[in-house]
Amino acid sequence: VSQSRYTEAVKGIKAETLVLAGASDVAVPLMHLQKLHELIPGSTLKVIENAGHLMGVEEPGQVNSIMKAFLR
């Protein structure tokens, strides 16, 4: 998928969207997730400071709290 097709598809997301990022993620760097957040209208970006790509394993309590709050 080309960058422009991806960008246009993401801009079309209408659902409430949570973009969850690990601050130390080297697989999907924070700057990419910040851009994703900017492209999705009304999205919410949350960053887990002490986590990388496996944030659900590294910081399960934080991830669960953020997801519970978002889904309420």
Predicted model as a PDB file, atoms N, CA, C, CB and O in Angstrom, pLDDT in the B-factor column:
MODEL        1                                                                  
ATOM      1  N   VAL A   1       0.856  -1.186   0.000  1.00 42.00           N  
ATOM      2  CA  VAL A   1       0.000   0.000   0.000  1.00 42.00           C  
ATOM      3  C   VAL A   1       0.893   1.236   0.000  1.00 42.00           C  
ATOM      4  CB  VAL A   1      -0.969   0.005   1.234  1.00 42.00           C  
ATOM      5  O   VAL A   1       1.810   1.358   0.812  1.00 42.00           O  
ATOM      6  N   SER A   2       0.616   2.121  -0.896  1.00 54.00           N  
ATOM      7  CA  SER A   2       1.440   3.328  -0.973  1.00 54.00           C  
ATOM      8  C   SER A   2       1.112   4.270   0.174  1.00 54.00           C  
ATOM      9  CB  SER A   2       1.235   4.041  -2.321  1.00 54.00           C  
ATOM     10  O   SER A   2       0.035   4.200   0.768  1.00 54.00           O  
ATOM     11  N   GLN A   3       2.054   5.146   0.475  1.00 66.00           N  
ATOM     12  CA  GLN A   3       1.889   6.133   1.550  1.00 66.00           C  
ATOM     13  C   GLN A   3       0.634   6.972   1.337  1.00 66.00           C  
ATOM     14  CB  GLN A   3       3.122   7.046   1.635  1.00 66.00           C  
ATOM     15  O   GLN A   3      -0.122   7.199   2.282  1.00 66.00           O  
ATOM     16  N   SER A   4       0.402   7.435   0.114  1.00 70.00           N  
ATOM     17  CA  SER A   4      -0.743   8.305  -0.135  1.00 70.00           C  
ATOM     18  C   SER A   4      -2.066   7.557   0.024  1.00 70.00           C  
ATOM     19  CB  SER A   4      -0.651   8.906  -1.533  1.00 70.00           C  
ATOM     20  O   SER A   4      -3.032   8.126   0.532  1.00 70.00           O  
ATOM     21  N   ARG A   5      -2.127   6.294  -0.400  1.00 73.00           N  
ATOM     22  CA  ARG A   5      -3.363   5.509  -0.222  1.00 73.00           C  
ATOM     23  C   ARG A   5      -3.623   5.281   1.255  1.00 73.00           C  
ATOM     24  CB  ARG A   5      -3.272   4.151  -0.964  1.00 73.00           C  
ATOM     25  O   ARG A   5      -4.765   5.358   1.707  1.00 73.00           O  
ATOM     26  N   TYR A   6      -2.576   5.000   2.005  1.00 77.00           N  
ATOM     27  CA  TYR A   6      -2.693   4.803   3.451  1.00 77.00           C  
ATOM     28  C   TYR A   6      -3.185   6.078   4.119  1.00 77.00           C  
ATOM     29  CB  TYR A   6      -1.342   4.370   4.055  1.00 77.00           C  
ATOM     30  O   TYR A   6      -4.094   6.045   4.948  1.00 77.00           O  
ATOM     31  N   THR A   7      -2.586   7.185   3.756  1.00 81.00           N  
ATOM     32  CA  THR A   7      -2.950   8.479   4.336  1.00 81.00           C  
ATOM     33  C   THR A   7      -4.409   8.801   4.066  1.00 81.00           C  
ATOM     34  CB  THR A   7      -2.055   9.591   3.779  1.00 81.00           C  
ATOM     35  O   THR A   7      -5.127   9.218   4.975  1.00 81.00           O  
ATOM     36  N   GLU A   8      -4.853   8.617   2.853  1.00 82.00           N  
ATOM     37  CA  GLU A   8      -6.243   8.913   2.511  1.00 82.00           C  
ATOM     38  C   GLU A   8      -7.204   7.974   3.232  1.00 82.00           C  
ATOM     39  CB  GLU A   8      -6.451   8.813   1.000  1.00 82.00           C  
ATOM     40  O   GLU A   8      -8.264   8.411   3.680  1.00 82.00           O  
ATOM     41  N   ALA A   9      -6.862   6.712   3.353  1.00 86.00           N  
ATOM     42  CA  ALA A   9      -7.721   5.747   4.050  1.00 86.00           C  
ATOM     43  C   ALA A   9      -7.865   6.113   5.520  1.00 86.00           C  
ATOM     44  CB  ALA A   9      -7.155   4.325   3.915  1.00 86.00           C  
ATOM     45  O   ALA A   9      -8.963   6.050   6.073  1.00 86.00           O  
ATOM     46  N   VAL A  10      -6.766   6.494   6.150  1.00 89.00           N  
ATOM     47  CA  VAL A  10      -6.785   6.843   7.571  1.00 89.00           C  
ATOM     48  C   VAL A  10      -7.609   8.101   7.811  1.00 89.00           C  
ATOM     49  CB  VAL A  10      -5.358   7.040   8.096  1.00 89.00           C  
ATOM     50  O   VAL A  10      -8.327   8.189   8.806  1.00 89.00           O  
ATOM     51  N   LYS A  11      -7.514   9.057   6.926  1.00 87.00           N  
ATOM     52  CA  LYS A  11      -8.287  10.298   7.067  1.00 87.00           C  
ATOM     53  C   LYS A  11      -9.784  10.040   7.047  1.00 87.00           C  
ATOM     54  CB  LYS A  11      -7.923  11.274   5.960  1.00 87.00           C  
ATOM     55  O   LYS A  11     -10.562  10.847   7.556  1.00 87.00           O  
ATOM     56  N   GLY A  12     -10.194   8.916   6.459  1.00 89.00           N  
ATOM     57  CA  GLY A  12     -11.605   8.588   6.351  1.00 89.00           C  
ATOM     58  C   GLY A  12     -12.188   7.890   7.568  1.00 89.00           C  
ATOM     59  O   GLY A  12     -13.388   7.615   7.595  1.00 89.00           O  
ATOM     60  N   ILE A  13     -11.380   7.596   8.571  1.00 92.00           N  
ATOM     61  CA  ILE A  13     -11.872   6.924   9.767  1.00 92.00           C  
ATOM     62  C   ILE A  13     -12.814   7.861  10.510  1.00 92.00           C  
ATOM     63  CB  ILE A  13     -10.699   6.480  10.682  1.00 92.00           C  
ATOM     64  O   ILE A  13     -12.460   8.998  10.821  1.00 92.00           O  
ATOM     65  N   LYS A  14     -14.010   7.374  10.788  1.00 92.00           N  
ATOM     66  CA  LYS A  14     -15.017   8.189  11.462  1.00 92.00           C  
ATOM     67  C   LYS A  14     -15.244   7.763  12.909  1.00 92.00           C  
ATOM     68  CB  LYS A  14     -16.321   8.123  10.705  1.00 92.00           C  
ATOM     69  O   LYS A  14     -15.792   8.533  13.699  1.00 92.00           O  
ATOM     70  N   ALA A  15     -14.836   6.564  13.262  1.00 95.00           N  
ATOM     71  CA  ALA A  15     -15.058   6.036  14.610  1.00 95.00           C  
ATOM     72  C   ALA A  15     -14.094   6.667  15.600  1.00 95.00           C  
ATOM     73  CB  ALA A  15     -14.905   4.511  14.626  1.00 95.00           C  
ATOM     74  O   ALA A  15     -12.994   7.084  15.238  1.00 95.00           O  
ATOM     75  N   GLU A  16     -14.527   6.732  16.869  1.00 95.00           N  
ATOM     76  CA  GLU A  16     -13.610   7.174  17.915  1.00 95.00           C  
ATOM     77  C   GLU A  16     -12.410   6.237  17.884  1.00 95.00           C  
ATOM     78  CB  GLU A  16     -14.300   7.184  19.336  1.00 95.00           C  
ATOM     79  O   GLU A  16     -12.571   5.017  17.835  1.00 95.00           O  
ATOM     80  N   THR A  17     -11.220   6.801  17.913  1.00 97.00           N  
ATOM     81  CA  THR A  17     -10.010   6.003  17.739  1.00 97.00           C  
ATOM     82  C   THR A  17      -8.990   6.334  18.814  1.00 97.00           C  
ATOM     83  CB  THR A  17      -9.407   6.233  16.350  1.00 97.00           C  
ATOM     84  O   THR A  17      -8.694   7.499  19.080  1.00 97.00           O  
ATOM     85  N   LEU A  18      -8.463   5.291  19.422  1.00 97.00           N  
ATOM     86  CA  LEU A  18      -7.384   5.431  20.396  1.00 97.00           C  
ATOM     87  C   LEU A  18      -6.090   4.992  19.729  1.00 97.00           C  
ATOM     88  CB  LEU A  18      -7.667   4.595  21.690  1.00 97.00           C  
ATOM     89  O   LEU A  18      -5.980   3.860  19.257  1.00 97.00           O  
ATOM     90  N   VAL A  19      -5.125   5.875  19.693  1.00 97.00           N  
ATOM     91  CA  VAL A  19      -3.788   5.550  19.198  1.00 97.00           C  
ATOM     92  C   VAL A  19      -2.931   5.396  20.443  1.00 97.00           C  
ATOM     93  CB  VAL A  19      -3.211   6.666  18.203  1.00 97.00           C  
ATOM     94  O   VAL A  19      -2.693   6.360  21.170  1.00 97.00           O  
ATOM     95  N   LEU A  20      -2.473   4.182  20.681  1.00 96.00           N  
ATOM     96  CA  LEU A  20      -1.715   3.863  21.882  1.00 96.00           C  
ATOM     97  C   LEU A  20      -0.275   3.592  21.482  1.00 96.00           C  
ATOM     98  CB  LEU A  20      -2.328   2.643  22.631  1.00 96.00           C  
ATOM     99  O   LEU A  20      -0.015   2.763  20.610  1.00 96.00           O  
ATOM    100  N   ALA A  21       0.660   4.284  22.114  1.00 96.00           N  
ATOM    101  CA  ALA A  21       2.063   4.206  21.729  1.00 96.00           C  
ATOM    102  C   ALA A  21       2.958   3.939  22.923  1.00 96.00           C  
ATOM    103  CB  ALA A  21       2.491   5.483  21.044  1.00 96.00           C  
ATOM    104  O   ALA A  21       2.725   4.444  24.021  1.00 96.00           O  
ATOM    105  N   GLY A  22       3.983   3.139  22.691  1.00 96.00           N  
ATOM    106  CA  GLY A  22       5.037   2.963  23.677  1.00 96.00           C  
ATOM    107  C   GLY A  22       6.132   3.972  23.383  1.00 96.00           C  
ATOM    108  O   GLY A  22       6.615   4.041  22.253  1.00 96.00           O  
ATOM    109  N   ALA A  23       6.530   4.745  24.359  1.00 96.00           N  
ATOM    110  CA  ALA A  23       7.521   5.808  24.147  1.00 96.00           C  
ATOM    111  C   ALA A  23       8.851   5.275  23.632  1.00 96.00           C  
ATOM    112  CB  ALA A  23       7.750   6.566  25.436  1.00 96.00           C  
ATOM    113  O   ALA A  23       9.572   5.980  22.926  1.00 96.00           O  
ATOM    114  N   SER A  24       9.179   4.031  23.982  1.00 96.00           N  
ATOM    115  CA  SER A  24      10.465   3.447  23.582  1.00 96.00           C  
ATOM    116  C   SER A  24      10.320   2.437  22.448  1.00 96.00           C  
ATOM    117  CB  SER A  24      11.122   2.778  24.773  1.00 96.00           C  
ATOM    118  O   SER A  24      11.221   1.627  22.232  1.00 96.00           O  
ATOM    119  N   ASP A  25       9.219   2.468  21.731  1.00 95.00           N  
ATOM    120  CA  ASP A  25       8.965   1.517  20.645  1.00 95.00           C  
ATOM    121  C   ASP A  25       9.897   1.803  19.475  1.00 95.00           C  
ATOM    122  CB  ASP A  25       7.486   1.586  20.187  1.00 95.00           C  
ATOM    123  O   ASP A  25       9.853   2.890  18.899  1.00 95.00           O  
ATOM    124  N   VAL A  26      10.735   0.843  19.120  1.00 95.00           N  
ATOM    125  CA  VAL A  26      11.619   1.013  17.966  1.00 95.00           C  
ATOM    126  C   VAL A  26      11.014   0.405  16.710  1.00 95.00           C  
ATOM    127  CB  VAL A  26      12.980   0.385  18.242  1.00 95.00           C  
ATOM    128  O   VAL A  26      11.433   0.746  15.604  1.00 95.00           O  
ATOM    129  N   ALA A  27      10.026  -0.498  16.857  1.00 93.00           N  
ATOM    130  CA  ALA A  27       9.366  -1.105  15.702  1.00 93.00           C  
ATOM    131  C   ALA A  27       8.425  -0.107  15.027  1.00 93.00           C  
ATOM    132  CB  ALA A  27       8.588  -2.363  16.127  1.00 93.00           C  
ATOM    133  O   ALA A  27       8.385  -0.007  13.800  1.00 93.00           O  
ATOM    134  N   VAL A  28       7.674   0.627  15.841  1.00 91.00           N  
ATOM    135  CA  VAL A  28       6.771   1.675  15.340  1.00 91.00           C  
ATOM    136  C   VAL A  28       7.047   2.920  16.184  1.00 91.00           C  
ATOM    137  CB  VAL A  28       5.232   1.234  15.422  1.00 91.00           C  
ATOM    138  O   VAL A  28       6.411   3.131  17.216  1.00 91.00           O  
ATOM    139  N   PRO A  29       7.993   3.734  15.740  1.00 92.00           N  
ATOM    140  CA  PRO A  29       8.399   4.901  16.525  1.00 92.00           C  
ATOM    141  C   PRO A  29       7.246   5.867  16.809  1.00 92.00           C  
ATOM    142  CB  PRO A  29       9.501   5.637  15.806  1.00 92.00           C  
ATOM    143  O   PRO A  29       6.313   6.000  16.017  1.00 92.00           O  
ATOM    144  N   LEU A  30       7.339   6.522  17.940  1.00 94.00           N  
ATOM    145  CA  LEU A  30       6.323   7.455  18.394  1.00 94.00           C  
ATOM    146  C   LEU A  30       5.988   8.500  17.336  1.00 94.00           C  
ATOM    147  CB  LEU A  30       6.778   8.135  19.659  1.00 94.00           C  
ATOM    148  O   LEU A  30       4.822   8.865  17.189  1.00 94.00           O  
ATOM    149  N   MET A  31       6.972   8.986  16.602  1.00 93.00           N  
ATOM    150  CA  MET A  31       6.702  10.013  15.595  1.00 93.00           C  
ATOM    151  C   MET A  31       5.722   9.518  14.527  1.00 93.00           C  
ATOM    152  CB  MET A  31       8.009  10.456  14.936  1.00 93.00           C  
ATOM    153  O   MET A  31       4.944  10.308  13.993  1.00 93.00           O  
ATOM    154  N   HIS A  32       5.753   8.220  14.213  1.00 90.00           N  
ATOM    155  CA  HIS A  32       4.813   7.665  13.238  1.00 90.00           C  
ATOM    156  C   HIS A  32       3.399   7.625  13.819  1.00 90.00           C  
ATOM    157  CB  HIS A  32       5.254   6.249  12.804  1.00 90.00           C  
ATOM    158  O   HIS A  32       2.425   7.899  13.118  1.00 90.00           O  
ATOM    159  N   LEU A  33       3.297   7.286  15.090  1.00 92.00           N  
ATOM    160  CA  LEU A  33       1.984   7.231  15.729  1.00 92.00           C  
ATOM    161  C   LEU A  33       1.421   8.627  15.976  1.00 92.00           C  
ATOM    162  CB  LEU A  33       2.070   6.466  17.044  1.00 92.00           C  
ATOM    163  O   LEU A  33       0.205   8.819  15.961  1.00 92.00           O  
ATOM    164  N   GLN A  34       2.291   9.592  16.200  1.00 94.00           N  
ATOM    165  CA  GLN A  34       1.832  10.983  16.311  1.00 94.00           C  
ATOM    166  C   GLN A  34       1.241  11.446  14.977  1.00 94.00           C  
ATOM    167  CB  GLN A  34       3.003  11.918  16.740  1.00 94.00           C  
ATOM    168  O   GLN A  34       0.220  12.133  14.949  1.00 94.00           O  
ATOM    169  N   LYS A  35       1.884  11.069  13.887  1.00 92.00           N  
ATOM    170  CA  LYS A  35       1.379  11.420  12.549  1.00 92.00           C  
ATOM    171  C   LYS A  35       0.038  10.728  12.308  1.00 92.00           C  
ATOM    172  CB  LYS A  35       2.407  11.018  11.442  1.00 92.00           C  
ATOM    173  O   LYS A  35      -0.887  11.344  11.778  1.00 92.00           O  
ATOM    174  N   LEU A  36      -0.076   9.455  12.691  1.00 92.00           N  
ATOM    175  CA  LEU A  36      -1.325   8.729  12.553  1.00 92.00           C  
ATOM    176  C   LEU A  36      -2.433   9.444  13.323  1.00 92.00           C  
ATOM    177  CB  LEU A  36      -1.167   7.282  13.048  1.00 92.00           C  
ATOM    178  O   LEU A  36      -3.539   9.626  12.813  1.00 92.00           O  
ATOM    179  N   HIS A  37      -2.128   9.839  14.540  1.00 95.00           N  
ATOM    180  CA  HIS A  37      -3.082  10.578  15.382  1.00 95.00           C  
ATOM    181  C   HIS A  37      -3.521  11.874  14.696  1.00 95.00           C  
ATOM    182  CB  HIS A  37      -2.457  10.894  16.764  1.00 95.00           C  
ATOM    183  O   HIS A  37      -4.703  12.215  14.720  1.00 95.00           O  
ATOM    184  N   GLU A  38      -2.600  12.580  14.099  1.00 93.00           N  
ATOM    185  CA  GLU A  38      -2.922  13.833  13.404  1.00 93.00           C  
ATOM    186  C   GLU A  38      -3.829  13.605  12.202  1.00 93.00           C  
ATOM    187  CB  GLU A  38      -1.644  14.525  12.953  1.00 93.00           C  
ATOM    188  O   GLU A  38      -4.643  14.462  11.860  1.00 93.00           O  
ATOM    189  N   LEU A  39      -3.687  12.454  11.569  1.00 93.00           N  
ATOM    190  CA  LEU A  39      -4.467  12.160  10.365  1.00 93.00           C  
ATOM    191  C   LEU A  39      -5.885  11.676  10.653  1.00 93.00           C  
ATOM    192  CB  LEU A  39      -3.756  11.129   9.549  1.00 93.00           C  
ATOM    193  O   LEU A  39      -6.768  11.817   9.807  1.00 93.00           O  
ATOM    194  N   ILE A  40      -6.112  11.109  11.833  1.00 94.00           N  
ATOM    195  CA  ILE A  40      -7.436  10.587  12.174  1.00 94.00           C  
ATOM    196  C   ILE A  40      -8.198  11.666  12.942  1.00 94.00           C  
ATOM    197  CB  ILE A  40      -7.328   9.267  13.018  1.00 94.00           C  
ATOM    198  O   ILE A  40      -7.854  11.984  14.080  1.00 94.00           O  
ATOM    199  N   PRO A  41      -9.214  12.216  12.327  1.00 92.00           N  
ATOM    200  CA  PRO A  41      -9.968  13.301  12.979  1.00 92.00           C  
ATOM    201  C   PRO A  41     -10.530  12.873  14.339  1.00 92.00           C  
ATOM    202  CB  PRO A  41     -11.115  13.765  12.071  1.00 92.00           C  
ATOM    203  O   PRO A  41     -11.178  11.833  14.458  1.00 92.00           O  
ATOM    204  N   GLY A  42     -10.274  13.684  15.344  1.00 93.00           N  
ATOM    205  CA  GLY A  42     -10.822  13.434  16.677  1.00 93.00           C  
ATOM    206  C   GLY A  42     -10.213  12.265  17.422  1.00 93.00           C  
ATOM    207  O   GLY A  42     -10.753  11.842  18.443  1.00 93.00           O  
ATOM    208  N   SER A  43      -9.109  11.736  16.942  1.00 96.00           N  
ATOM    209  CA  SER A  43      -8.483  10.593  17.628  1.00 96.00           C  
ATOM    210  C   SER A  43      -7.838  11.044  18.937  1.00 96.00           C  
ATOM    211  CB  SER A  43      -7.425   9.919  16.716  1.00 96.00           C  
ATOM    212  O   SER A  43      -7.596  12.230  19.161  1.00 96.00           O  
ATOM    213  N   THR A  44      -7.569  10.063  19.785  1.00 97.00           N  
ATOM    214  CA  THR A  44      -6.910  10.292  21.065  1.00 97.00           C  
ATOM    215  C   THR A  44      -5.569   9.574  21.036  1.00 97.00           C  
ATOM    216  CB  THR A  44      -7.793   9.798  22.262  1.00 97.00           C  
ATOM    217  O   THR A  44      -5.504   8.392  20.695  1.00 97.00           O  
ATOM    218  N   LEU A  45      -4.507  10.274  21.388  1.00 98.00           N  
ATOM    219  CA  LEU A  45      -3.177   9.676  21.475  1.00 98.00           C  
ATOM    220  C   LEU A  45      -2.779   9.557  22.933  1.00 98.00           C  
ATOM    221  CB  LEU A  45      -2.134  10.512  20.690  1.00 98.00           C  
ATOM    222  O   LEU A  45      -2.819  10.536  23.679  1.00 98.00           O  
ATOM    223  N   LYS A  46      -2.398   8.362  23.335  1.00 98.00           N  
ATOM    224  CA  LYS A  46      -1.876   8.118  24.679  1.00 98.00           C  
ATOM    225  C   LYS A  46      -0.524   7.444  24.537  1.00 98.00           C  
ATOM    226  CB  LYS A  46      -2.857   7.242  25.532  1.00 98.00           C  
ATOM    227  O   LYS A  46      -0.364   6.517  23.743  1.00 98.00           O  
ATOM    228  N   VAL A  47       0.448   7.912  25.308  1.00 98.00           N  
ATOM    229  CA  VAL A  47       1.807   7.381  25.254  1.00 98.00           C  
ATOM    230  C   VAL A  47       2.133   6.717  26.589  1.00 98.00           C  
ATOM    231  CB  VAL A  47       2.837   8.507  24.926  1.00 98.00           C  
ATOM    232  O   VAL A  47       1.969   7.317  27.651  1.00 98.00           O  
ATOM    233  N   ILE A  48       2.593   5.479  26.520  1.00 97.00           N  
ATOM    234  CA  ILE A  48       3.038   4.750  27.701  1.00 97.00           C  
ATOM    235  C   ILE A  48       4.544   4.998  27.820  1.00 97.00           C  
ATOM    236  CB  ILE A  48       2.697   3.195  27.604  1.00 97.00           C  
ATOM    237  O   ILE A  48       5.326   4.493  27.014  1.00 97.00           O  
ATOM    238  N   GLU A  49       4.935   5.759  28.806  1.00 94.00           N  
ATOM    239  CA  GLU A  49       6.318   6.226  28.934  1.00 94.00           C  
ATOM    240  C   GLU A  49       7.334   5.104  29.145  1.00 94.00           C  
ATOM    241  CB  GLU A  49       6.412   7.192  30.074  1.00 94.00           C  
ATOM    242  O   GLU A  49       8.431   5.164  28.589  1.00 94.00           O  
ATOM    243  N   ASN A  50       7.001   4.105  29.919  1.00 92.00           N  
ATOM    244  CA  ASN A  50       7.981   3.063  30.263  1.00 92.00           C  
ATOM    245  C   ASN A  50       7.803   1.801  29.443  1.00 92.00           C  
ATOM    246  CB  ASN A  50       7.884   2.720  31.730  1.00 92.00           C  
ATOM    247  O   ASN A  50       8.022   0.701  29.950  1.00 92.00           O  
ATOM    248  N   ALA A  51       7.410   1.937  28.185  1.00 96.00           N  
ATOM    249  CA  ALA A  51       7.132   0.762  27.369  1.00 96.00           C  
ATOM    250  C   ALA A  51       7.630   0.948  25.949  1.00 96.00           C  
ATOM    251  CB  ALA A  51       5.644   0.461  27.362  1.00 96.00           C  
ATOM    252  O   ALA A  51       7.807   2.062  25.454  1.00 96.00           O  
ATOM    253  N   GLY A  52       7.849  -0.199  25.317  1.00 96.00           N  
ATOM    254  CA  GLY A  52       8.216  -0.234  23.913  1.00 96.00           C  
ATOM    255  C   GLY A  52       7.073  -0.806  23.101  1.00 96.00           C  
ATOM    256  O   GLY A  52       5.913  -0.457  23.324  1.00 96.00           O  
ATOM    257  N   HIS A  53       7.390  -1.683  22.159  1.00 96.00           N  
ATOM    258  CA  HIS A  53       6.398  -2.239  21.251  1.00 96.00           C  
ATOM    259  C   HIS A  53       5.433  -3.192  21.962  1.00 96.00           C  
ATOM    260  CB  HIS A  53       7.090  -2.960  20.112  1.00 96.00           C  
ATOM    261  O   HIS A  53       4.285  -3.330  21.540  1.00 96.00           O  
ATOM    262  N   LEU A  54       5.876  -3.838  23.016  1.00 97.00           N  
ATOM    263  CA  LEU A  54       5.036  -4.792  23.742  1.00 97.00           C  
ATOM    264  C   LEU A  54       4.441  -4.160  24.989  1.00 97.00           C  
ATOM    265  CB  LEU A  54       5.840  -6.033  24.120  1.00 97.00           C  
ATOM    266  O   LEU A  54       4.521  -4.721  26.082  1.00 97.00           O  
ATOM    267  N   MET A  55       3.848  -2.998  24.815  1.00 96.00           N  
ATOM    268  CA  MET A  55       3.364  -2.227  25.961  1.00 96.00           C  
ATOM    269  C   MET A  55       2.349  -2.978  26.804  1.00 96.00           C  
ATOM    270  CB  MET A  55       2.757  -0.943  25.488  1.00 96.00           C  
ATOM    271  O   MET A  55       2.281  -2.761  28.014  1.00 96.00           O  
ATOM    272  N   GLY A  56       1.569  -3.845  26.206  1.00 95.00           N  
ATOM    273  CA  GLY A  56       0.594  -4.621  26.957  1.00 95.00           C  
ATOM    274  C   GLY A  56       1.225  -5.633  27.896  1.00 95.00           C  
ATOM    275  O   GLY A  56       0.615  -6.027  28.890  1.00 95.00           O  
ATOM    276  N   VAL A  57       2.433  -6.051  27.588  1.00 97.00           N  
ATOM    277  CA  VAL A  57       3.202  -6.962  28.443  1.00 97.00           C  
ATOM    278  C   VAL A  57       4.052  -6.167  29.423  1.00 97.00           C  
ATOM    279  CB  VAL A  57       4.096  -7.894  27.591  1.00 97.00           C  
ATOM    280  O   VAL A  57       4.167  -6.530  30.593  1.00 97.00           O  
ATOM    281  N   GLU A  58       4.643  -5.084  28.941  1.00 97.00           N  
ATOM    282  CA  GLU A  58       5.556  -4.279  29.749  1.00 97.00           C  
ATOM    283  C   GLU A  58       4.841  -3.433  30.796  1.00 97.00           C  
ATOM    284  CB  GLU A  58       6.369  -3.386  28.856  1.00 97.00           C  
ATOM    285  O   GLU A  58       5.340  -3.270  31.910  1.00 97.00           O  
ATOM    286  N   GLU A  59       3.685  -2.898  30.448  1.00 97.00           N  
ATOM    287  CA  GLU A  59       2.922  -2.019  31.349  1.00 97.00           C  
ATOM    288  C   GLU A  59       1.430  -2.347  31.266  1.00 97.00           C  
ATOM    289  CB  GLU A  59       3.166  -0.521  30.996  1.00 97.00           C  
ATOM    290  O   GLU A  59       0.629  -1.494  30.884  1.00 97.00           O  
ATOM    291  N   PRO A  60       1.052  -3.588  31.625  1.00 97.00           N  
ATOM    292  CA  PRO A  60      -0.349  -3.980  31.456  1.00 97.00           C  
ATOM    293  C   PRO A  60      -1.335  -3.126  32.260  1.00 97.00           C  
ATOM    294  CB  PRO A  60      -0.513  -5.417  31.848  1.00 97.00           C  
ATOM    295  O   PRO A  60      -2.442  -2.859  31.791  1.00 97.00           O  
ATOM    296  N   GLY A  61      -0.955  -2.706  33.437  1.00 97.00           N  
ATOM    297  CA  GLY A  61      -1.852  -1.884  34.254  1.00 97.00           C  
ATOM    298  C   GLY A  61      -2.176  -0.558  33.588  1.00 97.00           C  
ATOM    299  O   GLY A  61      -3.334  -0.143  33.546  1.00 97.00           O  
ATOM    300  N   GLN A  62      -1.152   0.103  33.070  1.00 96.00           N  
ATOM    301  CA  GLN A  62      -1.362   1.392  32.389  1.00 96.00           C  
ATOM    302  C   GLN A  62      -2.207   1.215  31.131  1.00 96.00           C  
ATOM    303  CB  GLN A  62      -0.008   2.040  32.026  1.00 96.00           C  
ATOM    304  O   GLN A  62      -3.137   1.980  30.874  1.00 96.00           O  
ATOM    305  N   VAL A  63      -1.862   0.191  30.354  1.00 97.00           N  
ATOM    306  CA  VAL A  63      -2.600  -0.056  29.111  1.00 97.00           C  
ATOM    307  C   VAL A  63      -4.068  -0.330  29.424  1.00 97.00           C  
ATOM    308  CB  VAL A  63      -1.983  -1.248  28.329  1.00 97.00           C  
ATOM    309  O   VAL A  63      -4.955   0.243  28.790  1.00 97.00           O  
ATOM    310  N   ASN A  64      -4.327  -1.191  30.386  1.00 97.00           N  
ATOM    311  CA  ASN A  64      -5.709  -1.522  30.745  1.00 97.00           C  
ATOM    312  C   ASN A  64      -6.464  -0.293  31.249  1.00 97.00           C  
ATOM    313  CB  ASN A  64      -5.731  -2.622  31.812  1.00 97.00           C  
ATOM    314  O   ASN A  64      -7.624  -0.093  30.887  1.00 97.00           O  
ATOM    315  N   SER A  65      -5.831   0.523  32.069  1.00 97.00           N  
ATOM    316  CA  SER A  65      -6.484   1.738  32.579  1.00 97.00           C  
ATOM    317  C   SER A  65      -6.838   2.695  31.457  1.00 97.00           C  
ATOM    318  CB  SER A  65      -5.584   2.442  33.589  1.00 97.00           C  
ATOM    319  O   SER A  65      -7.934   3.255  31.441  1.00 97.00           O  
ATOM    320  N   ILE A  66      -5.932   2.886  30.530  1.00 97.00           N  
ATOM    321  CA  ILE A  66      -6.164   3.788  29.408  1.00 97.00           C  
ATOM    322  C   ILE A  66      -7.290   3.262  28.532  1.00 97.00           C  
ATOM    323  CB  ILE A  66      -4.883   3.967  28.581  1.00 97.00           C  
ATOM    324  O   ILE A  66      -8.164   4.021  28.112  1.00 97.00           O  
ATOM    325  N   MET A  67      -7.271   1.964  28.257  1.00 97.00           N  
ATOM    326  CA  MET A  67      -8.305   1.381  27.399  1.00 97.00           C  
ATOM    327  C   MET A  67      -9.673   1.410  28.087  1.00 97.00           C  
ATOM    328  CB  MET A  67      -7.934  -0.065  27.021  1.00 97.00           C  
ATOM    329  O   MET A  67     -10.680   1.694  27.437  1.00 97.00           O  
ATOM    330  N   LYS A  68      -9.723   1.124  29.381  1.00 97.00           N  
ATOM    331  CA  LYS A  68     -10.997   1.184  30.108  1.00 97.00           C  
ATOM    332  C   LYS A  68     -11.576   2.594  30.063  1.00 97.00           C  
ATOM    333  CB  LYS A  68     -10.809   0.733  31.573  1.00 97.00           C  
ATOM    334  O   LYS A  68     -12.766   2.772  29.806  1.00 97.00           O  
ATOM    335  N   ALA A  69     -10.747   3.581  30.309  1.00 97.00           N  
ATOM    336  CA  ALA A  69     -11.203   4.972  30.292  1.00 97.00           C  
ATOM    337  C   ALA A  69     -11.688   5.368  28.897  1.00 97.00           C  
ATOM    338  CB  ALA A  69     -10.074   5.915  30.748  1.00 97.00           C  
ATOM    339  O   ALA A  69     -12.697   6.059  28.763  1.00 97.00           O  
ATOM    340  N   PHE A  70     -10.988   4.942  27.887  1.00 96.00           N  
ATOM    341  CA  PHE A  70     -11.368   5.286  26.506  1.00 96.00           C  
ATOM    342  C   PHE A  70     -12.700   4.654  26.129  1.00 96.00           C  
ATOM    343  CB  PHE A  70     -10.280   4.835  25.519  1.00 96.00           C  
ATOM    344  O   PHE A  70     -13.507   5.271  25.433  1.00 96.00           O  
ATOM    345  N   LEU A  71     -12.934   3.426  26.585  1.00 95.00           N  
ATOM    346  CA  LEU A  71     -14.140   2.696  26.202  1.00 95.00           C  
ATOM    347  C   LEU A  71     -15.385   3.075  27.008  1.00 95.00           C  
ATOM    348  CB  LEU A  71     -13.893   1.232  26.347  1.00 95.00           C  
ATOM    349  O   LEU A  71     -16.487   2.632  26.684  1.00 95.00           O  
ATOM    350  N   ARG A  72     -15.222   3.876  28.033  1.00 91.00           N  
ATOM    351  CA  ARG A  72     -16.385   4.304  28.835  1.00 91.00           C  
ATOM    352  C   ARG A  72     -17.176   5.365  28.147  1.00 91.00           C  
ATOM    353  CB  ARG A  72     -15.949   4.809  30.184  1.00 91.00           C  
ATOM    354  O   ARG A  72     -18.181   5.832  28.684  1.00 91.00           O  
TER     355      ARG A  72                                                      
ENDMDL                                                                          
END                                                                             
